[in-house]
Amino acid sequence: MTISTILSWINLVFWGFACLFILLMTSAFGITMLIAAFFMSAIPLHSYAALQLHKSLRNTAVPLKRQTITGLRLMGFVALFFGVTTLANGIAILQNTREVLQMEKSMVPEFSKRLTENVMRMSGVLGLLLGLSLTVNVFLSFRLLRRYYLSKGNKDQP
């Protein structure tokens, strides 16, 4: 449960700031960024629901609301999608660093001097770590939800 708590806090803080940044980008790039922020907000929402589940498991006197359970499942699947996608992107960048570097340089020529293979490798490692963090956190929270149901004697399960 400690690992899940740490991952939930990391995901809540990092992806919360990422959503905030994307919301700020909405003023420059339009409604497309707002839609992206809407879908990406599932990650901090899932992390918050997972933290509520941890609190309920530690202190059995604190009940877990039914909408928290539903939100944990629904936002968990969306967060799992983002986690697997981020993980796959990180792996793809690490496997094809030179090709990705050439593609990035052709798309954004003004940043071509700053982009190096080391920068691309670091972005691949970051994507790998963030995707792994999201994916593992979702699986751990689903296991803790099952543990919550078993501790409550299945009376809250629909």
NUZA-841764 format. One record per atom (N, C-alpha, C): x, y, z; residue number from 1. Coordinates in Angstrom, 3 decimals. Atoms other than C-alpha are relative to their C-alpha. Example, Ala and Ser with C-alpha at 12.3 -4.5 7.8 and 13.67 -1.06 7.14 Angstrom:
<sites>
SITE       xx       yy       zz numi
SITE    0.890   -1.190    0.000    1
SITE   12.300   -4.500    7.800    1
SITE    0.900    1.200    0.000    1
SITE   -0.820   -1.190   -0.060    2
SITE   13.670   -1.060    7.140    2
SITE   -0.770    1.090    0.730    2
</sites>
This chain:
<sites>
SITE       xx       yy       zz numi
SITE    0.829   -1.195    0.000    1
SITE    0.000    0.000    0.000    1
SITE    0.868    1.250    0.000    1
SITE   -0.896   -1.155   -0.031    2
SITE    2.979    2.323    0.548    2
SITE    0.419    0.400   -1.402    2
SITE   -0.403   -0.299    1.374    3
SITE    4.117    2.035   -3.059    3
SITE   -1.144    0.673   -0.743    3
SITE    1.163   -0.591    0.655    4
SITE    0.613    2.794   -4.273    4
SITE   -0.241    1.433    0.466    4
SITE    0.169   -1.360   -0.518    5
SITE    0.420    5.858   -2.009    5
SITE    1.028    0.942   -0.619    5
SITE   -1.056   -0.838    0.587    6
SITE    3.741    7.194   -3.281    6
SITE   -0.287    0.264   -1.470    6
SITE    0.312   -0.182    1.416    7
SITE    2.771    6.587   -6.915    7
SITE   -1.218    0.893   -0.201    7
SITE    1.186   -0.861    0.112    8
SITE   -0.611    8.212   -6.343    8
SITE    0.359    1.463    0.202    8
SITE   -0.419   -1.382   -0.228    9
SITE    1.019   11.351   -4.945    9
SITE    0.830    0.522   -1.177    9
SITE   -0.810   -0.427    1.150   10
SITE    3.569   11.478   -7.780   10
SITE   -0.900    0.294   -1.190   10
SITE    0.896   -0.207    1.140   11
SITE    0.845   11.081  -10.398   11
SITE   -0.935    1.187    0.220   11
SITE    0.890   -1.125   -0.289   12
SITE   -1.450   13.564   -8.669   12
SITE    0.710    1.323   -0.238   12
SITE   -0.728   -1.264    0.132   13
SITE    1.198   16.277   -8.537   13
SITE    0.459    0.231   -1.447   13
SITE   -0.546   -0.202    1.346   14
SITE    2.877   15.716  -11.915   14
SITE   -1.100    0.225   -1.025   14
SITE    1.041   -0.112    1.012   15
SITE   -0.254   15.160  -13.999   15
SITE   -0.971    1.141    0.310   15
SITE    0.792   -1.189   -0.326   16
SITE   -2.128   17.876  -12.093   16
SITE    0.627    1.257   -0.581   16
SITE   -0.695   -1.141    0.615   17
SITE    0.518   20.392  -13.133   17
SITE   -0.042   -0.078   -1.523   17
SITE    0.086    0.152    1.451   18
SITE    0.466   18.965  -16.660   18
SITE   -1.371    0.455   -0.509   18
SITE    1.350   -0.445    0.385   19
SITE   -3.313   19.510  -16.838   19
SITE   -0.134    1.513    0.103   19
SITE    0.031   -1.454   -0.159   20
SITE   -2.907   23.039  -15.528   20
SITE    0.741    0.689   -1.142   20
SITE   -0.778   -0.557    1.109   21
SITE   -0.240   23.750  -18.144   21
SITE   -0.783   -0.101   -1.310   21
SITE    0.785    0.158    1.224   22
SITE   -2.472   22.379  -20.907   22
SITE   -1.191    0.948   -0.001   22
SITE    1.085   -0.987   -0.072   23
SITE   -5.340   24.543  -19.670   23
SITE    0.501    1.398   -0.346   23
SITE   -0.576   -1.296    0.362   24
SITE   -3.059   27.567  -19.939   24
SITE    0.309    0.078   -1.496   24
SITE   -0.266    0.034    1.434   25
SITE   -2.130   26.481  -23.464   25
SITE   -1.267    0.161   -0.827   25
SITE    1.271   -0.131    0.701   26
SITE   -5.822   26.582  -24.364   26
SITE   -0.172    1.399   -0.574   26
SITE    0.135   -1.370    0.494   27
SITE   -5.633   30.360  -24.724   27
SITE    0.799    0.225   -1.282   27
SITE   -0.815   -0.162    1.196   28
SITE   -2.955   30.006  -27.398   28
SITE   -0.419   -0.921   -1.143   28
SITE    0.243    0.990    1.043   29
SITE   -4.034   26.868  -29.262   29
SITE   -1.461   -0.357   -0.205   29
SITE    1.419    0.212    0.225   30
SITE   -7.793   26.833  -28.865   30
SITE   -0.585   -1.192    0.731   30
SITE    0.827    0.983   -0.685   31
SITE  -10.381   24.283  -27.912   31
SITE    0.611   -1.395    0.007   31
SITE   -0.618    1.332    0.052   32
SITE   -8.264   21.264  -28.872   32
SITE    0.745   -0.301    1.290   32
SITE   -0.739    0.199   -1.252   33
SITE   -6.085   21.745  -25.807   33
SITE   -0.953   -0.184    1.179   33
SITE    0.979    0.172   -1.067   34
SITE   -9.185   22.024  -23.615   34
SITE   -0.519   -1.441    0.032   34
SITE    0.442    1.389    0.081   35
SITE  -10.349   18.622  -24.831   35
SITE    1.090   -0.933    0.532   35
SITE   -1.124    0.811   -0.499   36
SITE   -6.890   17.161  -24.148   36
SITE    0.100    0.098    1.520   36
SITE   -0.051   -0.174   -1.459   37
SITE   -6.912   18.640  -20.629   37
SITE   -1.149   -0.731    0.679   37
SITE    1.156    0.700   -0.559   38
SITE  -10.378   17.198  -20.031   38
SITE    0.291   -1.490    0.142   38
SITE   -0.294    1.434   -0.064   39
SITE   -9.262   13.659  -20.874   39
SITE    1.173   -0.295    0.935   39
SITE   -1.169    0.237   -0.842   40
SITE   -5.923   13.992  -19.095   40
SITE   -0.317    0.228    1.479   40
SITE    0.358   -0.233   -1.401   41
SITE   -7.659   15.183  -15.924   41
SITE   -0.458   -1.286    0.691   41
SITE    0.359    1.288   -0.602   42
SITE   -8.705   11.549  -15.390   42
SITE    1.137   -0.534    0.861   42
SITE   -1.143    0.522   -0.751   43
SITE   -5.190   10.844  -14.109   43
SITE    0.041    0.570    1.415   43
SITE    0.031   -0.496   -1.391   44
SITE   -5.209   13.247  -11.128   44
SITE   -1.268   -0.404    0.749   44
SITE    1.228    0.436   -0.659   45
SITE   -8.830   12.301  -10.420   45
SITE    0.128   -1.442    0.495   45
SITE   -0.221    1.386   -0.434   46
SITE   -7.886    8.628  -10.281   46
SITE    0.953   -0.040    1.187   46
SITE   -0.961   -0.012   -1.102   47
SITE   -4.930    9.400   -8.026   47
SITE   -0.659    0.482    1.287   47
SITE    0.705   -0.486   -1.175   48
SITE   -7.153   11.372   -5.661   48
SITE   -0.940   -1.076    0.555   48
SITE    0.892    1.074   -0.451   49
SITE   -9.701    8.540   -5.546   49
SITE    0.801   -1.137    0.632   49
SITE   -0.849    1.045   -0.586   50
SITE   -6.870    6.076   -4.864   50
SITE    0.466    0.407    1.393   50
SITE   -0.389   -0.469   -1.333   51
SITE   -5.715    8.223   -1.950   51
SITE   -1.162   -0.097    0.985   51
SITE    1.179    0.166   -0.853   52
SITE   -9.265    8.208   -0.583   52
SITE   -0.191   -1.478    0.366   52
SITE    0.073    1.435   -0.280   53
SITE   -9.255    4.407   -0.881   53
SITE    1.041   -0.400    1.041   53
SITE   -1.050    0.300   -0.983   54
SITE   -5.960    4.262    1.038   54
SITE   -0.432    0.447    1.394   54
SITE    0.447   -0.511   -1.293   55
SITE   -7.434    6.415    3.787   55
SITE   -1.083   -0.892    0.593   55
SITE    1.067    0.861   -0.482   56
SITE  -10.482    4.179    4.015   56
SITE    0.532   -1.373    0.436   56
SITE   -0.576    1.283   -0.402   57
SITE   -8.339    1.026    4.174   57
SITE    0.787    0.113    1.300   57
SITE   -0.771   -0.182   -1.234   58
SITE   -6.116    2.451    6.919   58
SITE   -0.909    0.197    1.200   58
SITE    0.937   -0.300   -1.080   59
SITE   -9.019    3.707    9.009   59
SITE   -1.369   -0.520   -0.426   59
SITE    1.260    0.615    0.430   60
SITE  -12.043    1.454    8.679   60
SITE   -1.229    0.806    0.411   60
SITE    1.131   -0.842   -0.396   61
SITE  -14.231    4.063   10.380   61
SITE   -0.344    1.018   -1.085   61
SITE    0.240   -0.941    1.106   62
SITE  -13.870    6.276    7.272   62
SITE   -0.583   -0.793   -1.167   62
SITE    0.603    0.766    1.106   63
SITE  -16.338    4.934    4.697   63
SITE    0.423    0.575   -1.352   63
SITE   -0.311   -0.402    1.366   64
SITE  -15.608    5.057    0.996   64
SITE   -1.316    0.213   -0.733   64
SITE    1.252   -0.312    0.678   65
SITE  -18.341    6.751   -1.011   65
SITE   -0.140   -0.836   -1.268   65
SITE    0.275    0.811    1.185   66
SITE  -19.995    4.861   -3.830   66
SITE    0.518    0.657   -1.271   66
SITE   -0.492   -0.682    1.199   67
SITE  -19.093    7.526   -6.409   67
SITE    1.527   -0.023   -0.070   67
SITE   -1.459    0.147   -0.003   68
SITE  -15.452    7.229   -5.322   68
SITE    0.396   -1.329   -0.599   68
SITE   -0.273    1.325    0.557   69
SITE  -15.521    3.537   -6.155   69
SITE   -0.221    0.011   -1.505   69
SITE    0.282   -0.081    1.432   70
SITE  -17.129    4.212   -9.533   70
SITE    1.039    0.851   -0.705   70
SITE   -1.017   -0.871    0.589   71
SITE  -14.712    7.062  -10.216   71
SITE    1.356   -0.668   -0.067   71
SITE   -1.273    0.717   -0.002   72
SITE  -11.769    4.885   -9.265   72
SITE    0.068   -0.975   -1.162   72
SITE    0.023    0.945    1.122   73
SITE  -12.815    2.293  -11.817   73
SITE    0.035    0.727   -1.347   73
SITE    0.106   -0.682    1.287   74
SITE  -13.783    4.655  -14.634   74
SITE    1.263    0.797   -0.316   74
SITE   -1.213   -0.789    0.227   75
SITE  -10.883    7.071  -14.243   75
SITE    1.235   -0.893   -0.067   75
SITE   -1.102    0.949    0.060   76
SITE   -8.625    4.075  -13.709   76
SITE    0.211   -0.534   -1.404   76
SITE   -0.142    0.504    1.361   77
SITE   -9.358    2.743  -17.165   77
SITE    0.527    1.080   -0.946   77
SITE   -0.527   -1.089    0.829   78
SITE   -8.741    6.149  -18.750   78
SITE    1.470    0.242    0.324   78
SITE   -1.402   -0.175   -0.398   79
SITE   -5.524    6.563  -16.745   79
SITE    0.857   -1.160   -0.491   79
SITE   -0.730    1.150    0.526   80
SITE   -4.493    3.053  -17.754   80
SITE    0.281    0.164   -1.488   80
SITE   -0.212   -0.274    1.424   81
SITE   -4.963    4.022  -21.404   81
SITE    1.154    0.980   -0.192   81
SITE   -1.091   -0.976    0.104   82
SITE   -2.728    7.077  -20.937   82
SITE    1.331   -0.609    0.443   82
SITE   -1.223    0.621   -0.487   83
SITE   -0.201    5.018  -18.981   83
SITE    0.622   -0.931   -1.025   83
SITE   -0.510    0.935    1.008   84
SITE    0.104    2.311  -21.626   84
SITE    0.494    0.769   -1.221   84
SITE   -0.424   -0.814    1.140   85
SITE    0.301    4.940  -24.379   85
SITE    1.324    0.700    0.279   85
SITE   -1.242   -0.672   -0.364   86
SITE    3.013    6.885  -22.556   86
SITE    1.153   -0.990    0.097   86
SITE   -1.007    1.056   -0.092   87
SITE    4.899    3.678  -21.828   87
SITE    0.448   -0.442   -1.390   87
SITE   -0.334    0.407    1.372   88
SITE    4.728    2.627  -25.502   88
SITE    0.789    1.095   -0.726   88
SITE   -0.751   -1.096    0.627   89
SITE    5.895    6.081  -26.634   89
SITE    1.434    0.065    0.520   89
SITE   -1.347   -0.003   -0.572   90
SITE    8.850    5.958  -24.243   90
SITE    0.860   -1.113   -0.572   90
SITE   -0.736    1.128    0.573   91
SITE    9.853    2.527  -25.529   91
SITE    0.343    0.272   -1.460   91
SITE   -0.240   -0.293    1.419   92
SITE    9.478    3.646  -29.154   92
SITE    1.106    1.039   -0.169   92
SITE   -1.054   -1.014    0.077   93
SITE   11.654    6.707  -28.547   93
SITE    1.353   -0.616    0.320   93
SITE   -1.275    0.629   -0.347   94
SITE   14.341    4.598  -26.889   94
SITE    0.480   -0.963   -1.082   94
SITE   -0.397    0.938    1.044   95
SITE   14.307    2.037  -29.705   95
SITE    0.402    0.702   -1.294   95
SITE   -0.227   -0.699    1.271   96
SITE   14.324    4.573  -32.564   96
SITE    0.422    1.445    0.250   96
SITE   -0.398   -1.341   -0.411   97
SITE   16.170    7.555  -31.113   97
SITE    0.384    0.874   -1.189   97
SITE   -0.458   -0.813    1.136   98
SITE   17.811    8.728  -34.332   98
SITE   -1.138    0.387   -0.928   98
SITE    1.126   -0.305    0.895   99
SITE   14.654    8.487  -36.426   99
SITE   -0.925    1.044    0.623   99
SITE    0.858   -0.969   -0.685  100
SITE   12.618   10.344  -33.825  100
SITE    0.672    1.367    0.038  100
SITE   -0.750   -1.255   -0.016  101
SITE   15.342   12.989  -33.564  101
SITE   -0.086    0.699   -1.356  101
SITE    0.098   -0.597    1.335  102
SITE   15.334   13.545  -37.331  102
SITE   -1.409    0.518   -0.273  102
SITE    1.379   -0.435    0.196  103
SITE   11.551   13.765  -37.370  103
SITE   -0.282    1.281    0.789  103
SITE    0.207   -1.191   -0.820  104
SITE   11.521   16.294  -34.527  104
SITE    0.727    1.209   -0.591  104
SITE   -0.751   -1.107    0.609  105
SITE   14.200   18.400  -36.228  105
SITE   -0.683    0.515   -1.257  105
SITE    0.692   -0.445    1.210  106
SITE   12.226   18.472  -39.459  106
SITE   -1.311    0.710    0.327  106
SITE    1.265   -0.632   -0.363  107
SITE    9.013   19.430  -37.652  107
SITE    0.204    1.359    0.650  107
SITE   -0.256   -1.242   -0.728  108
SITE   10.515   22.184  -35.465  108
SITE    1.451    0.415   -0.269  108
SITE   -1.396   -0.307    0.348  109
SITE   13.617   23.561  -37.225  109
SITE    0.672    1.016    0.929  109
SITE   -0.628   -0.991   -0.873  110
SITE   14.156   26.443  -34.768  110
SITE    0.592   -0.605    1.262  110
SITE   -0.561    0.678   -1.168  111
SITE   14.887   23.968  -31.947  111
SITE    1.009   -1.076   -0.385  111
SITE   -0.847    1.098    0.460  112
SITE   17.136   21.742  -34.054  112
SITE    1.384    0.008    0.639  112
SITE   -1.316   -0.049   -0.633  113
SITE   20.324   22.965  -32.357  113
SITE   -0.033   -0.563    1.421  113
SITE    0.115    0.460   -1.388  114
SITE   19.038   22.063  -28.894  114
SITE   -0.318   -1.485    0.105  114
SITE    0.372    1.408   -0.039  115
SITE   17.764   18.620  -29.797  115
SITE    1.209   -0.873   -0.316  115
SITE   -1.076    0.959    0.202  116
SITE   20.380   15.913  -29.405  116
SITE   -0.524   -1.395    0.315  116
SITE    0.412    1.371   -0.317  117
SITE   20.267   12.175  -29.049  117
SITE   -0.160   -0.197    1.505  117
SITE    0.124    0.119   -1.463  118
SITE   20.816   12.529  -25.309  118
SITE   -1.324    0.574    0.495  118
SITE    1.278   -0.600   -0.385  119
SITE   17.791   14.810  -25.004  119
SITE   -1.143   -0.939   -0.366  119
SITE    1.051    0.937    0.416  120
SITE   15.688   12.316  -26.954  120
SITE   -0.005   -1.240    0.890  120
SITE   -0.054    1.155   -0.904  121
SITE   16.911    9.443  -24.777  121
SITE   -0.601    0.346    1.355  121
SITE    0.559   -0.421   -1.290  122
SITE   16.054   11.400  -21.645  122
SITE   -1.526    0.112   -0.081  122
SITE    1.461   -0.069    0.136  123
SITE   12.540   12.078  -22.976  123
SITE   -0.598   -1.395   -0.097  123
SITE    0.464    1.378    0.039  124
SITE   12.193    8.367  -23.731  124
SITE   -0.014   -0.636    1.380  124
SITE   -0.066    0.533   -1.367  125
SITE   13.285    7.446  -20.206  125
SITE   -1.100    0.625    0.857  125
SITE    1.065   -0.672   -0.745  126
SITE   10.905   10.047  -18.765  126
SITE   -1.365   -0.586   -0.366  126
SITE    1.254    0.614    0.428  127
SITE    8.034    8.645  -20.844  127
SITE   -0.159   -1.405    0.541  127
SITE    0.020    1.356   -0.530  128
SITE    8.954    5.142  -19.769  128
SITE   -0.342    0.001    1.490  128
SITE    0.254   -0.070   -1.445  129
SITE    8.992    6.104  -16.069  129
SITE   -1.415    0.482    0.316  129
SITE    1.348   -0.513   -0.253  130
SITE    5.769    8.125  -16.222  130
SITE   -1.067   -1.022   -0.378  130
SITE    0.951    1.034    0.409  131
SITE    3.942    5.403  -18.140  131
SITE   -0.020   -1.170    0.953  131
SITE   -0.083    1.088   -0.971  132
SITE    5.183    2.753  -15.750  132
SITE   -0.649    0.394    1.319  132
SITE    0.602   -0.500   -1.230  133
SITE    4.153    4.884  -12.785  133
SITE   -1.528   -0.021   -0.081  133
SITE    1.455   -0.003    0.167  134
SITE    0.636    5.321  -14.151  134
SITE   -0.571   -1.410   -0.039  134
SITE    0.513    1.353    0.176  135
SITE    0.166    1.712  -15.161  135
SITE    0.047   -0.795    1.303  135
SITE   -0.136    0.736   -1.256  136
SITE    1.475    0.233  -11.918  136
SITE   -0.972    0.549    1.043  136
SITE    0.918   -0.597   -0.966  137
SITE   -0.581    2.699   -9.863  137
SITE   -1.432   -0.452   -0.240  137
SITE    1.365    0.436    0.294  138
SITE   -3.802    1.737  -11.646  138
SITE   -0.193   -1.459    0.415  138
SITE    0.134    1.410   -0.384  139
SITE   -3.181   -1.981  -11.184  139
SITE    0.001   -0.171    1.519  139
SITE   -0.022    0.093   -1.458  140
SITE   -2.301   -1.508   -7.511  140
SITE   -1.298    0.515    0.616  140
SITE    1.254   -0.523   -0.562  141
SITE   -5.396    0.611   -6.891  141
SITE   -1.160   -0.959   -0.254  141
SITE    1.044    0.998    0.241  142
SITE   -7.597   -2.036   -8.525  142
SITE    0.125   -1.170    0.984  142
SITE   -0.205    1.075   -0.983  143
SITE   -6.048   -4.679   -6.254  143
SITE   -0.435    0.460    1.399  143
SITE    0.425   -0.514   -1.309  144
SITE   -6.593   -2.444   -3.216  144
SITE   -1.514    0.134    0.073  144
SITE    1.457   -0.066    0.019  145
SITE  -10.206   -1.951   -4.285  145
SITE   -0.604   -1.387    0.252  145
SITE    0.450    1.365   -0.270  146
SITE  -10.641   -5.715   -4.324  146
SITE    0.194   -0.338    1.477  146
SITE   -0.245    0.222   -1.425  147
SITE   -9.075   -5.836   -0.860  147
SITE   -1.028    0.733    0.855  147
SITE    1.025   -0.761   -0.707  148
SITE  -11.523   -3.148    0.272  148
SITE   -1.321   -0.766    0.009  148
SITE    1.233    0.788    0.069  149
SITE  -14.447   -5.252   -0.945  149
SITE    0.058   -1.220    0.891  149
SITE   -0.128    1.185   -0.856  150
SITE  -13.118   -8.325    0.831  150
SITE   -0.068    0.372    1.478  150
SITE    0.043   -0.404   -1.405  151
SITE  -12.673   -6.379    4.071  151
SITE   -1.404    0.428    0.421  151
SITE    1.372   -0.407   -0.317  152
SITE  -16.237   -5.072    3.873  152
SITE   -0.988   -1.154   -0.135  152
SITE    0.885    1.152    0.107  153
SITE  -17.638   -8.552    3.269  153
SITE   -0.896    0.040   -1.209  153
SITE    0.731   -0.065    1.275  154
SITE  -18.836   -7.766   -0.273  154
SITE   -1.368    0.658    0.124  154
SITE    1.331   -0.612   -0.126  155
SITE  -21.818   -5.783    1.046  155
SITE   -0.114    1.276   -0.814  155
SITE    0.062   -1.221    0.811  156
SITE  -20.852   -2.639   -0.950  156
SITE    0.089   -0.278   -1.475  156
SITE   -0.202    0.314    1.415  157
SITE  -20.215   -4.449   -4.210  157
SITE   -1.330   -0.141   -0.712  157
SITE    1.270    0.107    0.749  158
SITE  -22.938   -4.057   -6.839  158
SITE   -0.184   -1.377   -0.614  158
</sites>
